[in-house]
Structures are given as C-alpha cells and as structure tokens.
Amino acid sequence: MKLNAIKTSPMSILYYRMNSTEPGTAMPELARSMIHTEGVELIKDWIKHL
C-alpha cells in the first residue's frame, strides 16, 4: 500500500487506517472506538482528485 495511492483510496494507507478501529492500525491511535465516516469520505474524495 502507498500513503496516498492516486485515485484508488482503498489502496491508500491513510484511508485504510482512518477507516479502521483495530488497535495498532486505527488513526489516530489514541481514544479511537469509532470511525468518523464524514472524515473518511472527505479523505476518499481528496485521494480521488489527486
């Protein structure tokens, strides 16, 4: 995976980590128990337009 795989958000580490609640994977790592879906969608759209 690349940090920001151009136009392929599922291949982006940033997208993957923001879309996870798994300890050690989730971003941010602290106080993370749910996914901020609006934030994930914003990152997904940003990656698509790189």
PDB file of N, CA, C and O in Angstrom:
ATOM      1  N   MET A   1       0.830  -1.185   0.000  1.00  0.00           N
ATOM      2  CA  MET A   1       0.000   0.000   0.000  1.00  0.00           C
ATOM      3  C   MET A   1       0.869   1.241   0.000  1.00  0.00           C
ATOM      4  O   MET A   1       1.970   1.244   0.550  1.00  0.00           O
ATOM      5  N   LYS A   2       0.371   2.283  -0.615  1.00  0.00           N
ATOM      6  CA  LYS A   2       1.058   3.565  -0.630  1.00  0.00           C
ATOM      7  C   LYS A   2       0.348   4.510   0.323  1.00  0.00           C
ATOM      8  O   LYS A   2      -0.824   4.320   0.647  1.00  0.00           O
ATOM      9  N   LEU A   3       1.071   5.532   0.767  1.00  0.00           N
ATOM     10  CA  LEU A   3       0.469   6.505   1.674  1.00  0.00           C
ATOM     11  C   LEU A   3      -0.791   7.093   1.055  1.00  0.00           C
ATOM     12  O   LEU A   3      -1.847   7.099   1.687  1.00  0.00           O
ATOM     13  N   ASN A   4      -0.693   7.576  -0.152  1.00  0.00           N
ATOM     14  CA  ASN A   4      -1.844   8.119  -0.863  1.00  0.00           C
ATOM     15  C   ASN A   4      -1.818   7.586  -2.286  1.00  0.00           C
ATOM     16  O   ASN A   4      -1.286   8.236  -3.186  1.00  0.00           O
ATOM     17  N   ALA A   5      -2.385   6.419  -2.489  1.00  0.00           N
ATOM     18  CA  ALA A   5      -2.425   5.832  -3.819  1.00  0.00           C
ATOM     19  C   ALA A   5      -3.349   6.686  -4.687  1.00  0.00           C
ATOM     20  O   ALA A   5      -4.540   6.803  -4.399  1.00  0.00           O
ATOM     21  N   ILE A   6      -2.812   7.271  -5.727  1.00  0.00           N
ATOM     22  CA  ILE A   6      -3.572   8.211  -6.544  1.00  0.00           C
ATOM     23  C   ILE A   6      -4.811   7.556  -7.150  1.00  0.00           C
ATOM     24  O   ILE A   6      -4.733   6.546  -7.850  1.00  0.00           O
ATOM     25  N   LYS A   7      -5.953   8.167  -6.854  1.00  0.00           N
ATOM     26  CA  LYS A   7      -7.273   7.791  -7.371  1.00  0.00           C
ATOM     27  C   LYS A   7      -7.739   6.401  -6.969  1.00  0.00           C
ATOM     28  O   LYS A   7      -8.727   5.914  -7.519  1.00  0.00           O
ATOM     29  N   THR A   8      -7.069   5.749  -6.037  1.00  0.00           N
ATOM     30  CA  THR A   8      -7.509   4.439  -5.564  1.00  0.00           C
ATOM     31  C   THR A   8      -7.492   4.431  -4.044  1.00  0.00           C
ATOM     32  O   THR A   8      -6.598   3.848  -3.431  1.00  0.00           O
ATOM     33  N   SER A   9      -8.477   5.076  -3.439  1.00  0.00           N
ATOM     34  CA  SER A   9      -8.492   5.228  -1.987  1.00  0.00           C
ATOM     35  C   SER A   9      -8.388   3.918  -1.212  1.00  0.00           C
ATOM     36  O   SER A   9      -7.735   3.912  -0.168  1.00  0.00           O
ATOM     37  N   PRO A  10      -8.990   2.797  -1.652  1.00  0.00           N
ATOM     38  CA  PRO A  10      -8.819   1.564  -0.872  1.00  0.00           C
ATOM     39  C   PRO A  10      -7.364   1.091  -0.796  1.00  0.00           C
ATOM     40  O   PRO A  10      -7.025   0.296   0.081  1.00  0.00           O
ATOM     41  N   MET A  11      -6.500   1.565  -1.697  1.00  0.00           N
ATOM     42  CA  MET A  11      -5.093   1.184  -1.682  1.00  0.00           C
ATOM     43  C   MET A  11      -4.248   2.151  -0.860  1.00  0.00           C
ATOM     44  O   MET A  11      -3.035   1.970  -0.752  1.00  0.00           O
ATOM     45  N   SER A  12      -4.866   3.167  -0.285  1.00  0.00           N
ATOM     46  CA  SER A  12      -4.141   4.171   0.479  1.00  0.00           C
ATOM     47  C   SER A  12      -4.037   3.768   1.945  1.00  0.00           C
ATOM     48  O   SER A  12      -5.040   3.401   2.559  1.00  0.00           O
ATOM     49  N   ILE A  13      -2.839   3.831   2.509  1.00  0.00           N
ATOM     50  CA  ILE A  13      -2.650   3.525   3.928  1.00  0.00           C
ATOM     51  C   ILE A  13      -3.413   4.533   4.780  1.00  0.00           C
ATOM     52  O   ILE A  13      -4.009   4.168   5.794  1.00  0.00           O
ATOM     53  N   LEU A  14      -3.396   5.799   4.370  1.00  0.00           N
ATOM     54  CA  LEU A  14      -4.120   6.836   5.099  1.00  0.00           C
ATOM     55  C   LEU A  14      -5.604   6.490   5.191  1.00  0.00           C
ATOM     56  O   LEU A  14      -6.183   6.532   6.277  1.00  0.00           O
ATOM     57  N   TYR A  15      -6.219   6.153   4.069  1.00  0.00           N
ATOM     58  CA  TYR A  15      -7.639   5.774   4.036  1.00  0.00           C
ATOM     59  C   TYR A  15      -7.877   4.519   4.873  1.00  0.00           C
ATOM     60  O   TYR A  15      -8.825   4.463   5.656  1.00  0.00           O
ATOM     61  N   TYR A  16      -7.028   3.526   4.709  1.00  0.00           N
ATOM     62  CA  TYR A  16      -7.158   2.258   5.435  1.00  0.00           C
ATOM     63  C   TYR A  16      -7.125   2.477   6.946  1.00  0.00           C
ATOM     64  O   TYR A  16      -7.966   1.944   7.669  1.00  0.00           O
ATOM     65  N   ARG A  17      -6.153   3.262   7.425  1.00  0.00           N
ATOM     66  CA  ARG A  17      -6.014   3.486   8.864  1.00  0.00           C
ATOM     67  C   ARG A  17      -7.152   4.328   9.426  1.00  0.00           C
ATOM     68  O   ARG A  17      -7.604   4.084  10.544  1.00  0.00           O
ATOM     69  N   MET A  18      -7.621   5.316   8.665  1.00  0.00           N
ATOM     70  CA  MET A  18      -8.730   6.148   9.141  1.00  0.00           C
ATOM     71  C   MET A  18     -10.042   5.375   9.158  1.00  0.00           C
ATOM     72  O   MET A  18     -10.965   5.737   9.888  1.00  0.00           O
ATOM     73  N   ASN A  19     -10.132   4.322   8.365  1.00  0.00           N
ATOM     74  CA  ASN A  19     -11.350   3.528   8.241  1.00  0.00           C
ATOM     75  C   ASN A  19     -11.291   2.276   9.111  1.00  0.00           C
ATOM     76  O   ASN A  19     -12.025   1.320   8.860  1.00  0.00           O
ATOM     77  N   SER A  20     -10.431   2.264  10.127  1.00  0.00           N
ATOM     78  CA  SER A  20     -10.253   1.106  11.000  1.00  0.00           C
ATOM     79  C   SER A  20     -10.388   1.501  12.467  1.00  0.00           C
ATOM     80  O   SER A  20     -10.059   2.624  12.849  1.00  0.00           O
ATOM     81  N   THR A  21     -10.875   0.567  13.285  1.00  0.00           N
ATOM     82  CA  THR A  21     -10.886   0.759  14.740  1.00  0.00           C
ATOM     83  C   THR A  21      -9.960  -0.251  15.410  1.00  0.00           C
ATOM     84  O   THR A  21      -9.912  -0.331  16.638  1.00  0.00           O
ATOM     85  N   GLU A  22      -9.232  -1.012  14.620  1.00  0.00           N
ATOM     86  CA  GLU A  22      -8.326  -2.039  15.137  1.00  0.00           C
ATOM     87  C   GLU A  22      -7.121  -1.395  15.828  1.00  0.00           C
ATOM     88  O   GLU A  22      -6.439  -0.563  15.230  1.00  0.00           O
ATOM     89  N   PRO A  23      -6.855  -1.772  17.082  1.00  0.00           N
ATOM     90  CA  PRO A  23      -5.694  -1.219  17.786  1.00  0.00           C
ATOM     91  C   PRO A  23      -4.402  -1.456  16.999  1.00  0.00           C
ATOM     92  O   PRO A  23      -4.180  -2.544  16.467  1.00  0.00           O
ATOM     93  N   GLY A  24      -3.574  -0.448  16.934  1.00  0.00           N
ATOM     94  CA  GLY A  24      -2.324  -0.550  16.193  1.00  0.00           C
ATOM     95  C   GLY A  24      -2.469  -0.194  14.725  1.00  0.00           C
ATOM     96  O   GLY A  24      -1.471   0.040  14.043  1.00  0.00           O
ATOM     97  N   THR A  25      -3.693  -0.148  14.232  1.00  0.00           N
ATOM     98  CA  THR A  25      -3.952   0.217  12.844  1.00  0.00           C
ATOM     99  C   THR A  25      -4.691   1.540  12.762  1.00  0.00           C
ATOM    100  O   THR A  25      -4.390   2.378  11.912  1.00  0.00           O
ATOM    101  N   ALA A  26      -5.661   1.722  13.649  1.00  0.00           N
ATOM    102  CA  ALA A  26      -6.516   2.905  13.614  1.00  0.00           C
ATOM    103  C   ALA A  26      -5.709   4.199  13.692  1.00  0.00           C
ATOM    104  O   ALA A  26      -4.666   4.264  14.343  1.00  0.00           O
ATOM    105  N   MET A  27      -6.211   5.211  13.021  1.00  0.00           N
ATOM    106  CA  MET A  27      -5.578   6.518  13.045  1.00  0.00           C
ATOM    107  C   MET A  27      -6.640   7.569  13.312  1.00  0.00           C
ATOM    108  O   MET A  27      -7.605   7.643  12.550  1.00  0.00           O
ATOM    109  N   PRO A  28      -6.521   8.369  14.328  1.00  0.00           N
ATOM    110  CA  PRO A  28      -5.433   8.388  15.297  1.00  0.00           C
ATOM    111  C   PRO A  28      -5.506   7.194  16.235  1.00  0.00           C
ATOM    112  O   PRO A  28      -6.572   6.605  16.415  1.00  0.00           O
ATOM    113  N   GLU A  29      -4.386   6.837  16.828  1.00  0.00           N
ATOM    114  CA  GLU A  29      -4.337   5.635  17.665  1.00  0.00           C
ATOM    115  C   GLU A  29      -4.972   5.829  19.032  1.00  0.00           C
ATOM    116  O   GLU A  29      -5.506   4.874  19.597  1.00  0.00           O
ATOM    117  N   LEU A  30      -4.929   7.028  19.575  1.00  0.00           N
ATOM    118  CA  LEU A  30      -5.462   7.270  20.913  1.00  0.00           C
ATOM    119  C   LEU A  30      -6.963   7.553  20.879  1.00  0.00           C
ATOM    120  O   LEU A  30      -7.466   8.213  19.970  1.00  0.00           O
ATOM    121  N   ALA A  31      -7.669   7.039  21.893  1.00  0.00           N
ATOM    122  CA  ALA A  31      -9.099   7.320  22.072  1.00  0.00           C
ATOM    123  C   ALA A  31      -9.905   7.039  20.810  1.00  0.00           C
ATOM    124  O   ALA A  31     -10.720   7.863  20.395  1.00  0.00           O
ATOM    125  N   ARG A  32      -9.686   5.903  20.213  1.00  0.00           N
ATOM    126  CA  ARG A  32     -10.341   5.573  18.945  1.00  0.00           C
ATOM    127  C   ARG A  32     -11.252   4.375  19.124  1.00  0.00           C
ATOM    128  O   ARG A  32     -10.767   3.251  19.252  1.00  0.00           O
ATOM    129  N   SER A  33     -12.566   4.588  19.135  1.00  0.00           N
ATOM    130  CA  SER A  33     -13.502   3.474  19.255  1.00  0.00           C
ATOM    131  C   SER A  33     -14.532   3.471  18.140  1.00  0.00           C
ATOM    132  O   SER A  33     -15.313   2.526  18.023  1.00  0.00           O
ATOM    133  N   MET A  34     -14.546   4.518  17.316  1.00  0.00           N
ATOM    134  CA  MET A  34     -15.492   4.559  16.208  1.00  0.00           C
ATOM    135  C   MET A  34     -14.864   5.270  15.017  1.00  0.00           C
ATOM    136  O   MET A  34     -13.910   6.034  15.160  1.00  0.00           O
ATOM    137  N   ILE A  35     -15.412   5.006  13.856  1.00  0.00           N
ATOM    138  CA  ILE A  35     -14.909   5.595  12.620  1.00  0.00           C
ATOM    139  C   ILE A  35     -15.678   6.877  12.333  1.00  0.00           C
ATOM    140  O   ILE A  35     -16.908   6.891  12.393  1.00  0.00           O
ATOM    141  N   HIS A  36     -14.968   7.945  12.023  1.00  0.00           N
ATOM    142  CA  HIS A  36     -15.592   9.215  11.652  1.00  0.00           C
ATOM    143  C   HIS A  36     -15.881   9.144  10.155  1.00  0.00           C
ATOM    144  O   HIS A  36     -15.039   9.517   9.337  1.00  0.00           O
ATOM    145  N   THR A  37     -17.072   8.665   9.801  1.00  0.00           N
ATOM    146  CA  THR A  37     -17.396   8.388   8.397  1.00  0.00           C
ATOM    147  C   THR A  37     -17.315   9.629   7.510  1.00  0.00           C
ATOM    148  O   THR A  37     -16.895   9.531   6.357  1.00  0.00           O
ATOM    149  N   GLU A  38     -17.704  10.779   8.019  1.00  0.00           N
ATOM    150  CA  GLU A  38     -17.618  12.002   7.216  1.00  0.00           C
ATOM    151  C   GLU A  38     -16.157  12.328   6.898  1.00  0.00           C
ATOM    152  O   GLU A  38     -15.832  12.707   5.773  1.00  0.00           O
ATOM    153  N   GLY A  39     -15.287  12.180   7.885  1.00  0.00           N
ATOM    154  CA  GLY A  39     -13.868  12.426   7.666  1.00  0.00           C
ATOM    155  C   GLY A  39     -13.257  11.442   6.681  1.00  0.00           C
ATOM    156  O   GLY A  39     -12.444  11.825   5.839  1.00  0.00           O
ATOM    157  N   VAL A  40     -13.648  10.173   6.784  1.00  0.00           N
ATOM    158  CA  VAL A  40     -13.145   9.146   5.863  1.00  0.00           C
ATOM    159  C   VAL A  40     -13.587   9.459   4.435  1.00  0.00           C
ATOM    160  O   VAL A  40     -12.802   9.312   3.499  1.00  0.00           O
ATOM    161  N   GLU A  41     -14.839   9.889   4.262  1.00  0.00           N
ATOM    162  CA  GLU A  41     -15.335  10.236   2.925  1.00  0.00           C
ATOM    163  C   GLU A  41     -14.590  11.440   2.349  1.00  0.00           C
ATOM    164  O   GLU A  41     -14.305  11.475   1.152  1.00  0.00           O
ATOM    165  N   LEU A  42     -14.276  12.418   3.186  1.00  0.00           N
ATOM    166  CA  LEU A  42     -13.505  13.573   2.719  1.00  0.00           C
ATOM    167  C   LEU A  42     -12.128  13.149   2.222  1.00  0.00           C
ATOM    168  O   LEU A  42     -11.674  13.617   1.178  1.00  0.00           O
ATOM    169  N   ILE A  43     -11.459  12.261   2.967  1.00  0.00           N
ATOM    170  CA  ILE A  43     -10.143  11.759   2.552  1.00  0.00           C
ATOM    171  C   ILE A  43     -10.270  10.947   1.265  1.00  0.00           C
ATOM    172  O   ILE A  43      -9.435  11.070   0.369  1.00  0.00           O
ATOM    173  N   LYS A  44     -11.303  10.122   1.170  1.00  0.00           N
ATOM    174  CA  LYS A  44     -11.537   9.316  -0.034  1.00  0.00           C
ATOM    175  C   LYS A  44     -11.684  10.221  -1.261  1.00  0.00           C
ATOM    176  O   LYS A  44     -11.074   9.968  -2.300  1.00  0.00           O
ATOM    177  N   ASP A  45     -12.494  11.275  -1.137  1.00  0.00           N
ATOM    178  CA  ASP A  45     -12.683  12.209  -2.251  1.00  0.00           C
ATOM    179  C   ASP A  45     -11.391  12.948  -2.580  1.00  0.00           C
ATOM    180  O   ASP A  45     -11.081  13.165  -3.752  1.00  0.00           O
ATOM    181  N   TRP A  46     -10.634  13.337  -1.552  1.00  0.00           N
ATOM    182  CA  TRP A  46      -9.367  14.028  -1.769  1.00  0.00           C
ATOM    183  C   TRP A  46      -8.402  13.139  -2.553  1.00  0.00           C
ATOM    184  O   TRP A  46      -7.755  13.601  -3.493  1.00  0.00           O
ATOM    185  N   ILE A  47      -8.305  11.864  -2.167  1.00  0.00           N
ATOM    186  CA  ILE A  47      -7.408  10.927  -2.856  1.00  0.00           C
ATOM    187  C   ILE A  47      -7.835  10.759  -4.312  1.00  0.00           C
ATOM    188  O   ILE A  47      -6.988  10.710  -5.205  1.00  0.00           O
ATOM    189  N   LYS A  48      -9.144  10.670  -4.557  1.00  0.00           N
ATOM    190  CA  LYS A  48      -9.645  10.507  -5.927  1.00  0.00           C
ATOM    191  C   LYS A  48      -9.256  11.670  -6.829  1.00  0.00           C
ATOM    192  O   LYS A  48      -9.094  11.501  -8.038  1.00  0.00           O
ATOM    193  N   HIS A  49      -9.107  12.850  -6.239  1.00  0.00           N
ATOM    194  CA  HIS A  49      -8.821  14.036  -7.038  1.00  0.00           C
ATOM    195  C   HIS A  49      -7.341  14.415  -7.074  1.00  0.00           C
ATOM    196  O   HIS A  49      -6.995  15.500  -7.541  1.00  0.00           O
ATOM    197  N   LEU A  50      -6.476  13.549  -6.593  1.00  0.00           N
ATOM    198  CA  LEU A  50      -5.034  13.828  -6.663  1.00  0.00           C
ATOM    199  C   LEU A  50      -4.547  13.715  -8.090  1.00  0.00           C
ATOM    200  O   LEU A  50      -3.361  13.914  -8.355  1.00  0.00           O
TER     201      LEU A  50
END
